[in-house]
Structures are given as C-alpha cells and as structure tokens.
C-alpha cells in the first residue's frame, strides 16, 4: 500500500468501460463524500493503469484530494480484465445485463489465460513470450473447464457461461459502431434479448445506426423487447431481399435486364418473417410456466395473439377469395 498523496495514473478505455457508470446523483454524492471525508479506499492499479477507482481518481485529481494506491499482482492484460470483472461482479448494485456481460467478458479473457494450477503453470495452455503470459487454450476442453469453473462460482451452467461469452463479444462489436446504445442495453433501458443483441451486432454499420436511431426515437426512457424484435426481423428480411437482388443482378449481367416490378415482393418478405414468429411462440410455450405468470402478462399476451389471429384470418380469407375468383 502506498502513502497517501496525489499520483498521476493512466486510464485504459477498455478497463474503464468495464466499470458501470455512476448516475449524476451517485457521482455528486461520491464527490461530496470525498470532499468531506477524504479518499478512504485506495485506488487499485496495474502497471500504472487504474483497475478500480476511476471516478475517485477523477474527483481527487480535480479537487487535489490525496489518495493511496493498491498495486494488484497481475501478469497480463487478460488477467487484468478478469480481475476487473470479478471485482465488479462482487457488487450488488449492477443490472442483470451488466452481470451477464461481465461474466461473459471474464470467461473470454480466462479462456485466453487458461487455468493456472497451484504453482502458477498452466496445464491447458502453452506459455509464450511477449506481453501476454498465456496463448490461446490448446483444446475445447480448456474452454469447457473454464466455463464449468465460472459456472460453479456464479451458480449457473457452463453452457450459460459460454452463452454469456457470445453476448459479451456481440456487445463489444456493437460498441465499435454504435457505442451509445451499449450502456443503455447494460443498464436495462433498452430491453433486448441475447439473440437480438447477437443479430444487432451482425448488421452493417449503416443498418445498425438506422435501427438504433429508430429504437431511440420510439421512447426516450425505455424501449421494449417487442419493438426491438420487430425491427430486427424486418432488418433481417431487408438483408435477405438485398442479397436476392444482388444475386439477380449478377446472374442477369445487367441492371436494365432486371424486372421493374416484382408482384411477389411483399409476400416474399412476409414469408421470410413468419417462421421467426412461429419460433418465438413455440419457444415461449416451452420455456414459460403459464401457471405462475402474472394476470397482466397473460392479458397482454392474449390481446396480441387475438389481434394476430384476426389478422391471419383476414389474410387467409383474402387468399381464398382471390383463389375462388381466379
């Protein structure tokens, strides 16, 4: 532990982004506490980079408040990320989405590190020269062992740990094109499923930007799952139709040879979308216990399914009518 004084420390953006941001009120309260009581908790660092205490460092530097340092014994960047995730996961005030992300991020980092044994060597990964202590694990068995170990620690299955790893990677990809949406997802402001986060991360930069803008415009404070799901479905349909158009243009050799009007376009888009509806309904039937869901949730689902049934019946009637007339 160092003596208490003001130090100049380094900030790594990736490390800092692993720390859930404080609200304006929380930040103001922390600042007032530091002014009144001083900085009681040391700032954790590795190689001069802050691992924990970014907000305290910012306030202490601005207010000339002395603080202590705690140097963490870490040997590589992946271990630093794992340490930050584990430290944050020990706190109670993080959202469910943030918890999933941090578990996934820790899993992905520790897959690279491997699993050190009691004497510090690693039986699942090979040691390499350079800034990283461990190279990628030699087999899928190492990843499974890592997932199982973290699953036991956080009381979830190893498959769920692996799923959270995919989730964290998808959010990291999304953060590069649309960084503003990620904190809203992690805070729960935008309710979006694991599958939809992965789908959103696959969109092109332009498509992702347009979809994020549309979701943001729907409600300044909260965007629900259904709206996100519908927009992603149509974005998926758009990509498939676009691929079909591109394929047609290559096969015909000239854009002027393509038909000006496709009478099947609207129906084709609908046909591509409906299987996703069926899959979602079937998955909900299998996963949800209708005996314990709230009456409000039941009423909302009943209304939506009834409206969907009426719409389907109307479409079927129109198809039969056109068939009879034909």
C-alpha positions in Angstrom: 0.0 0.0 0.0 1.4 3.4 -0.9 1.4 6.6 1.1 -1.5 9.0 0.7 -0.8 11.7 -1.9 -1.8 12.7 -5.4 -0.5 10.5 -8.2 -0.6 10.7 -12.0 -2.2 7.4 -13.3 -3.0 6.0 -16.7 -6.5 5.2 -17.9 -7.2 2.3 -20.3 -10.5 2.8 -22.1 -11.3 -0.9 -22.2 -10.7 -1.2 -18.5 -12.8 1.9 -17.7 -15.7 0.6 -19.9 -16.0 -2.5 -17.7 -17.0 -0.3 -14.8 -20.7 0.5 -14.8 -21.0 4.3 -14.9 -22.5 6.3 -12.0 -25.6 8.3 -12.3 -25.3 12.0 -11.9 -26.7 11.8 -8.4 -24.3 9.0 -7.4 -21.3 10.9 -8.8 -22.3 14.0 -7.0 -22.7 12.1 -3.7 -19.3 10.4 -4.2 -17.7 13.8 -4.8 -19.3 15.3 -1.6 -18.1 12.3 0.4 -14.6 12.6 -0.8 -14.5 16.3 0.0 -15.9 15.8 3.5 -14.1 12.6 4.5 -11.1 12.3 2.1 -10.4 9.2 0.0 -10.5 6.3 2.4 -10.4 3.5 -0.2 -7.2 3.0 -2.2 -7.2 3.1 -6.0 -6.3 -0.3 -7.5 -3.7 -0.2 -10.2 -1.6 -2.4 -12.5 1.4 -1.1 -14.4 0.2 2.4 -13.7 -3.2 1.8 -15.1 -6.4 2.1 -13.0 -8.2 -1.2 -12.4 -10.7 0.2 -9.9 -11.4 3.7 -8.8 -11.8 5.7 -12.0 -14.4 8.1 -10.5 -12.5 8.6 -7.3 -9.3 9.3 -9.2 -11.1 11.9 -11.4 -12.6 13.7 -8.4 -9.5 13.5 -6.3 -7.4 14.9 -9.2 -9.9 17.7 -9.8 -10.2 18.5 -6.1 -6.5 17.9 -5.1 -7.5 15.2 -2.6 -4.7 12.8 -1.7 -5.3 9.1 -2.1 -3.5 5.8 -1.7 -2.6 3.2 -4.3 -3.0 -0.6 -4.1 -0.8 -2.4 -6.7 -2.5 -5.6 -7.9 -0.3 -8.6 -8.7 -1.3 -9.3 -12.3 0.8 -10.6 -15.1 -1.1 -9.9 -18.3 -3.8 -7.8 -19.8 -6.3 -10.7 -19.9 -5.8 -11.2 -16.2 -6.4 -7.5 -15.6 -9.7 -7.7 -17.4 -10.7 -10.8 -15.5 -9.8 -9.1 -12.2 -11.9 -6.1 -13.0 -14.9 -8.3 -14.0 -14.6 -10.4 -10.8 -14.3 -7.3 -8.7 -17.4 -5.6 -10.3 -19.4 -8.9 -10.1 -18.9 -8.8 -6.3 -21.0 -5.7 -6.1 -24.8 -5.8 -5.6 -26.0 -2.8 -7.5 -25.2 -4.0 -11.0 -28.0 -4.8 -13.5 -28.7 -8.3 -14.8 -27.5 -7.4 -18.3 -24.2 -6.0 -16.8 -23.8 -9.2 -14.8 -24.2 -11.3 -17.9 -21.7 -9.1 -19.8 -19.1 -9.2 -17.1 -19.4 -13.0 -16.7 -19.0 -13.4 -20.4 -16.1 -11.0 -20.6 -14.3 -12.7 -17.7 -14.9 -16.1 -19.4 -13.5 -14.9 -22.8 -10.4 -13.4 -21.0 -9.8 -16.5 -18.9 -10.1 -18.7 -22.0 -7.0 -16.9 -23.3 -5.2 -17.1 -20.0 -6.1 -20.7 -19.4 -6.4 -22.1 -15.9 -3.2 -21.8 -13.8 -2.5 -24.5 -11.3 -1.2 -24.1 -7.8 2.4 -23.5 -8.8 1.4 -20.9 -11.4 1.9 -23.0 -14.6 -0.9 -23.9 -16.9 -1.8 -27.5 -17.9 -4.3 -26.4 -20.6 -2.4 -23.7 -22.4 1.1 -23.1 -23.6 3.3 -20.3 -22.4 4.6 -17.8 -24.9 7.0 -14.9 -24.9 5.8 -11.3 -25.1 3.3 -9.2 -23.1 0.7 -11.9 -22.8 1.5 -14.7 -20.3 -0.7 -17.3 -22.0 -1.5 -18.2 -25.6 -5.0 -19.4 -26.6 -6.0 -22.7 -25.0 -5.0 -25.8 -26.8 -8.4 -27.5 -26.9 -12.1 -27.0 -26.4 -11.6 -29.0 -23.2 -9.9 -26.0 -21.6 -12.7 -23.7 -22.5 -15.2 -26.1 -21.0 -13.2 -26.4 -17.8 -13.1 -22.5 -17.6 -16.9 -22.3 -18.2 -17.5 -25.0 -15.6 -15.4 -23.3 -13.0 -17.0 -19.9 -13.6 -20.4 -21.6 -13.7 -19.8 -23.1 -10.2 -18.7 -19.7 -8.9 -21.8 -17.9 -10.2 -24.2 -20.7 -9.8 -25.1 -21.1 -13.5 -24.4 -23.9 -16.0 -21.3 -24.0 -18.1 -23.4 -23.6 -21.2 -24.9 -20.3 -19.8 -21.3 -19.1 -19.2 -20.4 -19.8 -22.8 -23.6 -18.1 -24.0 -22.7 -15.0 -21.9 -19.3 -15.1 -23.7 -21.0 -14.8 -27.1 -23.2 -12.0 -25.6 -20.1 -10.0 -24.4 -18.4 -10.4 -27.8 -21.6 -9.2 -29.6 -21.8 -6.1 -27.3 -18.1 -5.3 -27.9 -18.7 -5.5 -31.7 -21.7 -3.3 -31.4 -19.8 -0.8 -29.2 -17.4 -0.1 -32.1 -20.2 1.0 -34.5 -22.9 2.3 -32.0 -21.2 2.9 -28.6 -24.1 5.0 -27.2 -26.5 2.0 -27.3 -24.4 -0.4 -25.2 -24.7 1.5 -21.9 -28.5 1.7 -22.5 -28.6 -2.1 -23.0 -26.4 -2.8 -20.0 -28.5 -0.5 -17.8 -31.7 -2.2 -18.9 -33.0 1.0 -20.5 -33.3 -1.0 -23.8 -34.7 -4.4 -23.2 -33.2 -6.7 -25.8 -32.7 -10.4 -25.7 -29.4 -12.3 -26.1 -30.4 -13.5 -29.6 -31.3 -9.9 -30.7 -28.0 -8.5 -29.4 -26.2 -11.0 -31.5 -28.3 -10.2 -34.5 -27.9 -6.5 -34.0 -24.1 -6.9 -33.9 -24.2 -8.6 -37.3 -25.8 -5.7 -39.1 -23.8 -3.4 -41.2 -22.8 -0.1 -39.7 -25.5 1.8 -41.7 -28.2 -0.7 -40.8 -27.2 -0.8 -37.2 -27.2 3.0 -37.0 -30.6 3.3 -38.6 -32.1 0.6 -36.3 -30.5 2.1 -33.1 -31.9 5.6 -34.1 -35.4 4.1 -34.6 -35.3 2.4 -31.3 -34.1 5.6 -29.6 -36.8 7.6 -31.2 -39.6 5.3 -30.0 -39.2 6.2 -26.3 -36.7 8.5 -24.7 -36.7 6.5 -21.4 -37.5 2.9 -22.3 -37.5 0.7 -25.4 -39.3 -2.7 -25.0 -38.4 -6.1 -26.3 -41.2 -6.4 -28.8 -40.3 -3.2 -30.7 -36.6 -4.3 -30.8 -37.6 -7.8 -32.0 -39.9 -6.5 -34.8 -37.3 -4.0 -36.1 -34.6 -6.8 -36.1 -36.9 -9.1 -38.0 -37.5 -6.5 -40.7 -33.8 -5.7 -40.8 -33.1 -9.4 -41.3 -35.7 -9.6 -44.1 -34.2 -6.5 -45.7 -30.7 -8.1 -45.8 -32.1 -11.3 -47.4 -34.1 -9.3 -50.0 -31.0 -7.2 -50.7 -28.9 -10.4 -51.2 -31.5 -11.7 -53.6 -31.4 -8.5 -55.6 -27.6 -8.6 -55.7 -27.7 -12.3 -56.8 -30.2 -11.5 -59.5 -28.1 -8.6 -60.8 -25.0 -10.7 -61.1 -26.9 -13.5 -62.8 -28.6 -11.3 -65.4 -25.4 -9.3 -66.0 -27.1 -6.0 -66.4 -29.4 -4.0 -64.1 -31.5 -2.9 -67.1 -32.5 -6.6 -67.7 -34.0 -6.8 -64.2 -37.8 -6.7 -63.9 -39.1 -3.3 -62.9 -41.9 -4.7 -60.7 -42.0 -7.9 -58.7 -45.6 -8.8 -57.7 -44.3 -11.3 -55.2 -42.0 -8.9 -53.2 -44.4 -8.1 -50.4 -45.5 -11.8 -50.0 -41.8 -12.9 -50.1 -40.9 -10.6 -47.3 -43.8 -11.8 -45.2 -43.0 -15.4 -45.8 -39.4 -14.8 -44.6 -40.7 -13.2 -41.4 -43.4 -15.6 -40.3 -41.1 -18.5 -39.3 -39.5 -16.2 -36.7 -42.9 -15.5 -35.2 -43.7 -19.3 -35.0 -40.3 -20.0 -33.5 -40.7 -17.3 -30.8 -44.2 -18.5 -29.9 -43.0 -22.2 -29.7 -40.0 -21.2 -27.6 -42.2 -19.2 -25.2 -44.6 -22.1 -24.8 -41.7 -24.4 -23.9 -39.9 -22.0 -21.5 -42.7 -20.1 -19.8 -44.8 -21.5 -16.9 -48.3 -20.1 -17.6 -49.4 -21.2 -14.2 -47.2 -18.6 -12.5 -47.1 -15.7 -14.9 -49.0 -12.5 -13.8 -52.5 -11.8 -14.9 -51.2 -8.6 -16.6 -48.7 -10.6 -18.7 -51.5 -13.1 -19.6 -53.8 -10.3 -20.6 -51.2 -8.6 -22.8 -50.3 -11.9 -24.5 -53.9 -12.8 -25.0 -54.6 -9.4 -26.7 -51.6 -9.6 -29.0 -52.4 -13.2 -30.0 -56.0 -12.4 -30.6 -55.1 -9.5 -32.8 -52.6 -11.7 -34.6 -55.3 -14.4 -35.1 -57.7 -11.9 -36.6 -55.1 -10.6 -38.9 -54.2 -14.1 -40.1 -57.8 -15.0 -40.6 -58.2 -11.8 -42.7 -55.2 -12.7 -44.8 -56.4 -16.3 -45.3 -59.9 -15.1 -46.3 -58.3 -12.7 -48.9 -56.2 -15.6 -50.3 -59.2 -17.9 -50.6 -61.3 -15.1 -52.2 -58.6 -14.4 -54.8 -58.3 -18.2 -55.4 -62.0 -18.6 -55.9 -62.1 -15.5 -58.3 -59.2 -16.9 -60.2 
